[in-house]
Amino acid sequence: MEKHDLGISMKDLSEGQPIAGSIDGRELVVLLHGGRVYALDRLCTHESGDLSQGYIDGEELICPLHSGAFYLEGGMANEDTPWVTSLNSFTVEADPESGNLFVYF
């Protein structure tokens, strides 16, 4: 796995507000929830809804198009929304001095 600079820092994040990121053509959604930063594939597996326009419900990210639900931890699809399949999830690291965010893939 390689370390990639997201071009996003901790100061760009607001609790529970997904934002879009992109690295080498890979589209990601990045969000802060409960003090932890998550990075998942940005497009829903159902009809490519933009998950950076979605919302958080408990521990899940909800797609704005058809309410597909994905667990923040690991990107697994919620079994109650069988029309979606799991997303890729990425390890996120914050530089302790600058707050810049990095992902590994």
Long-range contacts (C-beta under 8 A, 24 or more apart in sequence): 1-91, 1-104, 1-105, 2-104, 2-105, 3-93, 3-102, 3-103, 3-104, 4-102, 4-103, 4-104, 4-105, 5-100, 5-101, 5-102, 6-30, 6-39, 6-92, 6-100, 6-101, 6-102, 6-103, 8-100, 8-101, 9-94, 9-98, 9-99, 9-100, 9-101, 10-37, 10-94, 10-99, 10-101, 11-99, 13-37, 16-55, 16-56, 18-51, 18-52, 18-53, 18-54, 18-55, 18-56, 18-61, 19-52, 20-50, 20-52, 23-103, 26-105, 28-90, 28-103, 29-54, 29-61, 30-92, 30-101, 31-56, 31-61, 31-72, 33-59, 33-72, 37-92, 37-94, 37-101, 38-72, 38-73, 38-89, 38-92, 39-89, 39-90, 39-91, 39-92, 39-103, 40-70, 40-72, 40-75, 40-87, 40-88, 40-89, 40-90, 41-75, 41-87, 41-88, 44-68, 44-84, 45-77, 45-84, 45-85, 45-86, 45-87, 46-83, 46-84, 51-87
